[in-house]
Amino acid sequence: MFGYPVSNKKGLPKVKLGEIGDWKTGGTPSRSNNEYYNGTIPWLSSGELNNMYCFDSIEKITETAIKESSAKIIPIGSLLLGMYDTAALKSTINMIECSCNQAIAYANLNENLVNTVYVYYCIQIGKEFYKSQQRGVRQKNLNLSMLKGLEILLPDLAHQNQFADFVKQVDKLKFNNMEKVLEKSKAFLYAKIF
């Protein structure tokens, strides 16, 4: 639809991630304070950035942790990106208010410029290219300023929205097909058992 982002044969304008959102990093409340953990606020680690959408987390923190530590509440619909080692540029879009550790950067993107689903896919498609551009062969980590400097192609918002709608339809078809396969598998198992 937009061509290969590295070659950009369609001549689309580019924009840096730092120009489309206010990027911040998460924080980790002190593990020695029991009042900070086992609360109700989802708190993500970079190992949980595996799916396009995030609906929950393994660990939860408390309101006290938010008030007294570097952990912050992340608005729903933000893009979260891993910055360190093997999780670098793993990403998700949070569908719940949550918090995250300092190995994750996040931004609520400017909806007048970009569609978050479109940006998510730009990162996914360009992940290996972006990693190859990191300074130093041995460096496996990104820092916040490096992340803000990553460029993506910027088609007009109408085309980004069209792309995001297409992705949602494909995901819906995948889900519907998966449900059909599960139903057939259930019927097969029931026939074998009974």
N, C-alpha and C positions, 0 to 999 in steps of 0.2 A: 504494500500500500504506500509506504513512504520510501522504499528503497533500503539498501544496506547502509546503516548509520555511519560506518567508517568511511566509505567512499562518497556518500552523499551525492550521488549522480543527479538527483532531482534539485539540487541547489537550495535545499531548505535552510532557513536561518537556524543558528544554534543558540542555545542558552545554557548558562552554568546553573547547576543546582542551587547555588547560593543566591541566584537572582529570582528564583521562583518560590522560595520559602525561607522562613527564619529557622535555621538549623540549630539544634541544641543536642546535648548528650544527656543521658540518664545519670543516675547515681545509685550507689549501693549503701543502704542504711547499715550501720554497725551491726555485725553479727553478734556482738557481745551484749546487745540490748534486746532482751526478750520482748519488750513492748513494741518492737518494730515489725515483728514477723507473725505469721498465722492470723492475718487480718482478712479483709474482704477485697482489697484492691489488687487486681492482677499485676504482677511484677515480672516482666519478661527478661530472659537472658538471651544471648545471641543464638544459643542452641535451639531456641523455639521459633526462629524466623524461617520456617520451612514451607509455609503455605501462603498463597496470595492474601488471604484474609486471616486475621487472628481474632478468635472469640473468647479465649481464656488463657491462663498461664498455669504453670505447675506450682509456682510459689505465689503467695499473697502477702502483702504488707499492710500496715495499719495507717490510719489517719495521722497518728503520732509520728510515724516514720516520714510521712510527707511533710509535716510541719517542722520536724527537728533535724532532717538530714538533707542530703543533696538530691534525693529522689523527688521527682516532679510528676504531676498528673499530665498525661498526654491526651489532647483532644481526640475524640472519635474521628476517624477518617484520615489520620495522619499517616505518612509514609515513614516506616522505620527501616534503617539500614545498619547491618552489622559492620564494624570497622576493623576487627582484629582477626588475624591469622586465617584459619579455614572458614570462618564465618564472614569474612570481608565481602561486602555487597550482597549477602543474603538479605532478603527483604520481606516485608509484610505490610499490610494496611490494617490498622486496628479498627475493629468494629465495636469496641467497648472502650470506655475510659480505662486507662491502665497507666503503669509506670514501667521503667526499664532500668537496666544497669548501665554503667558507663561505657560498656563495649558497644553500645547502640546509639546511633544518631537518629534524630527524628525531626520532622517538620510537618506542619499543617500547610499544605501547598496553596499558592494563590490560585483560587478557582477561576479568576478572570483571565489567567494566562494558560493554565494547564489542567488536564484531567489526571487525577492521581493514578488511575488504572493505566493510562497511557505511560506515565512516567515510570511506574512499576515495571512495565514491560520493556521500556527503554533500558532500564538498569539490568534486567534479566538477560536481554539480548546482547547488551554490550559488556557484560560482566568480565569476560576473559580479556577483552580489549582494554578495559579500564585497569584491570589488574596488571596487564603488561606495561602500562604507562607509569606505574608506581616508581618513584625514585629509588634507585639502588636495587640490585638483583636480589639481595638477601632480605630486603624489607617486605614483610608480609602484612604489615598493619597500615591502615589509613588513619589520618588524623582528621579533625573536623575541617581544617582549611583545605586539605586535599580533596575531601568529599565535596565541599562547596565549589571546588574548581572543576569538577567533572562536567562535561558538556553533553547535552542531548540535542537531537533535532527538534525543532519547534514548528510543526505544521500549525495551521490555524486551528483554533479551539473546536470549530465545527467538525473538522476531520478527526481530531483527537477523540471527541465524543462519539463519533461514528465508529471509530476503532474500538473504544471501550464497550459500546453496545454490542458490537460483533463478538467480542471476547465473552461477554455475559451470555449471549445466545449459545456459543460453542460450549461453555461450561454447563449451561442448562441441558443441552443435548447429551453431554457426557454423563451428567447426573441421571437423567431419565434412562439412558441406556444401561447404566450401572444398576438402577432399580429393577429393570426388566431382567437383567442377568441374575440378580439376587433372587427374584421371584421364581425364575426357572430353576435355579439351583435348589431353592427350598422345595419346590414341587418334586424335583428329582429325588432329593433326600427323603421326603415324606413317602414317596412311592417305594423306595428301597426299604425303609424302616417298617412301614405298615403294609 
